Amino acid sequence: MIDTDRCQATLPAREPIAAPRHAVKPAPTFLSKLMRLPRVAGSCALRLGGITAPLCRGGWWIAWAIAIGILPVMISFAFGIPGHQWFSALLLAALCLGLVREDAWFRGMGLIGLTFAAHSVVVIALSTAAPQRTSAILPHANAYWQKQQTWIKTGEDPEYRLEAWVPAHLQLLAASSLFTFTSLGTVTFGQGFYEVDLMNFYNAQLLARSQSLPLALLLGWHVWSVLRGLGYLVLTFEIISLSLAVWSGKRLSSWRTRAGRWGAGLGLLAADGVAKFLLLDVVRQQLEINLL
């Protein structure tokens, strides 16, 4: 017979099994929360783009461009209060997110370009019919017209000197790229409407004081200004796309496509500088001759 008492006595005593301990995760620090903000913002922007993308499919982007370009400034004119430029900028940036999400470059160019074109037509018309009331909703527009009038008559404008405008344009490119990237285009569009409206009011006053209206409009919208506007149109869409890709972690376009857009945008900005250098005085003289 087996002596069970002896067997049990020789077996080593078993230690109690400890309950598994769950690792305690450290509480997120302020810095770690801050580092997650771009990804959160990118995710929200991507979702907003998913909402606005269907609004620009087919030919609907044309209707939206005209509405954004016209309605805010008309409401602002009716009530005599500024602010339409930033309201239009917010709406335009929201729609651009949808087109950037789908990498719809041609529709994006059309949307931005038509919005600014429709806006310009209305502002020039309002500035021609009611210059005082319109200048009240266009910050610094009247002062810009006075400065341009002096330049046309005398050829004097410190901003048009080569040593002034070259550094200014480089600073503008750097600032525009930074603010487009950090605001997904909103700040750039707001500043764009502001600067375009300076030109719109200036052209309206020029039309009222010129012999040939077509010549005044053709030369008043300086060719270098048009080239610069087209350059920033291309770059703004591209930088919004790049920003949204970085913030959201999504691949929205190929690097080859991005390189082509950067090349086109920077090429137009270079053409702006060349045109200003070669044609500045020629345009000024023709504008002066055309004055009443």
Helices and strands as residue ranges (DSSP letters): H 4-10, H 30-52, G 53-56, H 60-79, H 84-101, H 105-129, H 131-135, H 141-154, G 158-160, H 162-183, H 186-208, H 213-220, H 223-248, H 255-290
